[in-house]
Amino acid sequence: MSADVKTIKTFLLNAAYEGAVACFENEPAVTLDPNKDAYSEFQNPELRKRALLIYEEAKIQYAALKAALEDNTVWPDPVLPVSTVVSTNKQTALPGQDIGANLASVVSAIAPAVATAVPGAAPVAGVVGAVANALTGK
């Protein structure tokens, strides 16, 4: 398994467990005895039941997240025009230059790429444009 796959799997597992825990956050709390060690507390049948429910829900959510990651029909991968983004990223500020102006030009160049790559991203492009204006003081 490559490092990239391990990283993606870690993110998916984390998201699955976050979602699983959220599914049961409105359930009554399991009361733990602070005078007992963790191992003996895990013998608590209510805690074991809750842990098993969360584990099973996390497996379901992991499978759903993995399927969504692999599904290009409902969740298409964004396609960025590389030539636009790469060519504008070559700009760097030299001593005495305004880094904000250079950064603003990069941000301005990225806005159209974001708007065309992601369907319905026009509001995002507007935010990116506002950031560019804020950097240049316009």
C-alpha positions, 0 to 999 in steps of 0.5 A: 500500500503506497503512502498516498493510499494510506493517507486517504484511508486514514482520512476516510476512517477518521471521517467514518468514525466522526460520522458514526459518533455523531449518529449516537450523540443524542443517545443517553450517556454511559456513566463511567466510574472514575475509580476504575481502570479503563480495562475494567470499565470496558467490561461495562455492558452499556459501554460495550454495546455503544462501542459496538454500535459505533464500530458497525456504523463506522464500517457502513460510513467507511464503505459509503465514503469509499464508494463516493470517492471512487464514484465519478458520476455523482462526485466528479473529480474537479478538472483544473486547467493546469496551464493557467494555474502553473504559469501564474504560480511562477510569480514570486516577490523580490525584495522591495516588491509587494507580495500582496499584489503578486499573491492577488494576481495568482488568486485572480488567475485561479478564480476562473479555473475554480469557476470552470472546474467545479460546477456551481462554484461561481460563489467560490470564484466570487470569494476568491475575487474578493480576496484578491481585491482585499490583497491589493486594497481595491 
